[in-house]
Amino acid sequence: MDAEKSWAIMNQTKQVYRPQDATHRVHCRHSTGSRIQNYTMPCLILKDMPDGIRTKIVVFGDRFWTDSNRVKVRYVDKANLEAL
């Protein structure tokens, strides 16, 4: 599959999901030097990975701005997820 086609499929997939559809929250940590900031972001589980440790999710928002229209696909550890 060429890069343009895979990019189009990924963008099409992202547009299907909305923040209102979120079923979980992912716990995140941002650090700058010795300063640490913990926060959560709404997400939707797409699938569990074969290794049994990670999960593929769609995350809504951007760090502290959870109401933004930003949507990203991420792979995270199951331990970082919390049901709503």
C-alpha positions as CSV (number, residue, x, y, z in Angstrom):
1,M,0.0,0.0,0.0
2,D,1.4,3.4,-0.9
3,A,1.9,6.2,1.6
4,E,-0.9,8.4,0.2
5,K,-3.5,5.7,0.3
6,S,-2.6,4.6,3.9
7,W,-2.6,8.3,5.0
8,A,-6.1,8.7,3.5
9,I,-7.4,5.6,5.2
10,M,-6.0,6.7,8.6
11,N,-7.5,10.2,8.3
12,Q,-10.8,8.7,7.3
13,T,-10.8,6.4,10.3
14,K,-10.0,9.4,12.6
15,Q,-13.0,11.4,11.3
16,V,-15.4,8.6,12.3
17,Y,-14.8,9.0,16.1
18,R,-16.0,11.9,18.2
19,P,-15.0,12.9,21.8
20,Q,-18.6,12.0,22.9
21,D,-17.9,8.4,22.0
22,A,-15.1,8.1,24.5
23,T,-15.4,5.0,26.8
24,H,-12.1,5.3,28.7
25,R,-9.5,7.8,30.0
26,V,-5.8,7.4,29.4
27,H,-3.5,8.6,32.2
28,C,-0.6,10.7,30.9
29,R,2.5,12.3,32.4
30,H,4.4,15.3,31.0
31,S,7.7,16.3,32.5
32,T,10.0,19.2,31.9
33,G,13.2,19.0,34.1
34,S,12.0,18.3,37.6
35,R,8.5,19.5,37.0
36,I,5.9,16.7,36.5
37,Q,2.3,17.2,35.4
38,N,-0.2,14.3,35.4
39,Y,-3.4,14.6,33.4
40,T,-6.0,12.4,31.7
41,M,-7.4,12.4,28.2
42,P,-10.6,10.8,26.9
43,C,-10.1,7.9,24.5
44,L,-11.7,5.1,22.7
45,I,-10.3,1.6,22.5
46,L,-9.8,0.2,19.0
47,K,-8.2,-3.2,19.8
48,D,-6.0,-5.1,22.1
49,M,-2.6,-6.0,20.7
50,P,-1.4,-9.6,20.5
51,D,1.3,-9.1,23.1
52,G,-1.5,-8.7,25.8
53,I,0.2,-5.6,27.3
54,R,-0.6,-2.8,24.9
55,T,-3.9,-1.4,23.5
56,K,-4.5,0.6,20.3
57,I,-6.6,3.7,21.1
58,V,-7.9,6.9,19.6
59,V,-7.2,9.9,21.9
60,F,-9.2,13.1,21.8
61,G,-7.7,16.5,22.7
62,D,-4.2,17.7,23.1
63,R,-2.6,17.5,26.5
64,F,-4.5,20.0,28.7
65,W,-6.9,21.1,26.0
66,T,-9.3,18.1,26.0
67,D,-12.0,20.0,24.1
68,S,-9.9,20.6,21.0
69,N,-10.7,18.8,17.8
70,R,-7.3,16.9,17.7
71,V,-7.6,13.2,17.3
72,K,-4.6,10.8,17.4
73,V,-4.1,7.0,17.2
74,R,-1.8,5.8,20.0
75,Y,-0.5,2.5,21.4
76,V,-0.5,2.5,25.3
77,D,-0.1,0.1,28.1
78,K,-3.4,-1.3,29.5
79,A,-2.4,-0.2,32.9
80,N,-2.8,3.5,31.8
81,L,-6.4,3.1,30.9
82,E,-9.4,3.8,33.1
83,A,-13.1,3.1,32.2
84,L,-15.5,6.1,32.4
